[in-house]
Amino acid sequence: MKASVKNILRNDIEIKINGSLWFESGGNRFLGPGPIELLERIGETGSISSAAKEMKMSYKKAWDLISHLNAYTASPVVIPQVGGEKGGGSVLSAEAFELIEYHRNLRQRFAAFLDAETKNLKV
């Protein structure tokens, strides 16, 4: 007879089921917590450079993440703005905002699933 996992694990310590969530295609990750945070910060700052600095990453790394993400979307998620008194900047497309919101909601549902599974260990 198989033992229940909750009977196999120690009950005198706190155990939590955890996980991470990302989108991938062909084994290549393209959208997860890092790219989502980058999009959010670009939306807040209006600048890839400023967003990259806030995340302590190089501009090149930020641009590479955006380019990689754009390879999997039907249209660009970050739109460069040329000129202006500050030399331009970047804005998010409507699709970028939709991706951010979808990922946020998906993370909430995923967290609820993980919490429910953790509670099942204690029942």
ABEGO torsion letter per residue (X at the ends): XBBBAAAABBAABBBBBBBBBBBBBGGBBABBAAAAAAAAAAAAAGBAAAAAAAAGBBAAAAAAAAAAAAAABABBABBBBBEEAAGEEBBBBAAAAAAAAAAAAAAAAAAAAAAAAAAAAAX
